[in-house]
């Protein structure tokens, strides 16, 4: 069982930056693939980024490439999403998720989810 808690969301102006954190419980954090997803009102949950437990290997959605960066601190059981050059279309609830030991963009493949943190980007 893994518990995930997101934090760091808030209101930011277009072009600004924000860092989201996802704190995980347990001692097997480094064995999970950690993903970031987001869901805007009226939209389905979509993939944003993912990283392997070993770190280094990452994959990003086209919408996130060049603007978002995933990092993780296994010693503190925390994964981060560094967001820059934010756009109004980035407005959504952002979720972190822990899943299988493989890179995947499918939400259904992830076993554990946080409660989400709201990110709002104003014009």
Residue, then its C-alpha position, 0 to 999 in steps of 0.5 A: x500500500x502506498x499513500x500519495x499526497x500532492x502539494x504546491x498547487x496554486x494560482x500563477x500568471x501565464x508564463x510563470x512557474x510552479x513546483x508540485x510535490x508528491x510525498x509518498x509513504x512506504x519504503x519501496x518508493x524507489x521501486x515504483x514508476x511515478x507518473x503525473x496526470x492532470x484533469x481539467x473541468x469537463x475533460x478526461x484525465x490525461x498523462x503529463x509525465x512519468x519517471x522510473x524508480x531508478x531516475x533518469x528515464x523520463x517521458x513527457x506528453x507533447x504538451x509538457x515537453x520543454x516546459x515541465x520536468x520530473x525529478x524525484x528524491x527517493x531518500x525523502x520519498x518525494x517526486x516533483x513536477x517542475x512547471x515553467x512557461x505556464x499557459x492558461x490551458x495548463x489549468x487543471x487538477x494535477x495528480x501523482x500516481x504510483x504504478x507498475x515497474x514500466x513507463x506507461x501513459x495509461x492512467x488505468x495502469x497505475x495502482x495508487x493515486x493522490x488526491x490532487x492539487x489545483x493549478x490555475x494559470x491566469x492570463 
